[in-house]
Amino acid sequence: MAVASAEIHISWQAHEGPCVARVKGYDVIHCAMCGFRHVVPLPEPRELERAYRETYYTDEKPTFLAHAGEDQQWAELAQTDRLESLERLLGPTRRRLLDIGSGPGFFLTTAKARGWRVMGIEPSRQAAAHARSLGVEVIEGFFGAEATPALGLFDAINLNNVLEHVPDPITILLQAGALLEPGGVICVNVPNDFSPFQVAAAAAGGTGEWWIAPPHHLNYFDFATLSNLLERLKFEVAEKTTSFPMEAFLLMGDNYTVDPALGRASHNKRKKFDLALETAGLKETRKAFYRALAETGIGREAVVIAVKP
């Protein structure tokens, strides 16, 4: 992986901007038109279709479904946090939820248990089948212009780890917004990339820019670029939060980027951190902690909740 000089300026089709990294034959630019970092050239959507339908959970993430089940007690903390925020913004009667890229279905089951009417759409055959086994409605397919007419309208839309994968996240957000009722709420969760802790780990720990992972991760957001994009698309940002900054382990010498077992061990430590606060009755402290991290641009994920006027 080579770090590119920002002095190199790249144009590709309508996209142009300084080159911030080069890896696997891709340049990563900070695109003036899009307002966020992404790879060039961007693949055609059909190039990605087979991978996400059939092989993503078998070849790229073979342990994901099993680990998601193991992690659900911990993951439910963040799922509940998000749902509580949506409920606060929507009021007591609006409970129709669409989860785009719903994966194994655990967010949907958490929402359903709280009284939401839920639907998911998920391209992976394996993940969609797992979600249905949990008793939630999931359409197997890609979210887009062909799928949206059959979905109806919603009070809330969730996109968890979706926008980093798609060639055109702006269109995805516009299509999602069209399915929201006025006053509806969108929750977008993406990796918080090029964050201060990542930059520090790459500079001091010799890790390289491990978070740049084309062709699966095409787009690289942070709190500022995600918030600015949502505001450009006429959403009103209402809340920002994050999750434990995994990169802190790198700064303490645990280089999980080259050791999957160490990565899982580090992940288990962050689970214990969150669960300990919950057990101690310090849920609001945990939530305030992550909101404070988000304000400084630190945290593994950038979570932005916004309202459609």
Secondary structure, DSSP 8 states (H G I E B T S, - for coil): -B---TT-EEEETTEEEEEEEEETTEEEEE-TTTSSEEEES---HHHHHHIIIIIIIIII-TTHHHHHHHHHHHHHHHHHHHHHHHHHHH-SS--EEEEET-TTSHHHHHHHHTT-EEEEEES-HHHHHHHHHTT--EEES--STTTGGGT--EEEEEEES-TTT-S-HHHHHHHHHHTEEEEEEEEEEEEBTT-HHHHHHHHHH----TT--TTT--EEB-HHHHHHHHHHTT-EEEEEE----THHHHHTT--GGG-HHHHHHHHHHHHHHHHHHHHTT-HHHHHHHHHHHHHTT-SSEEEEEEE--
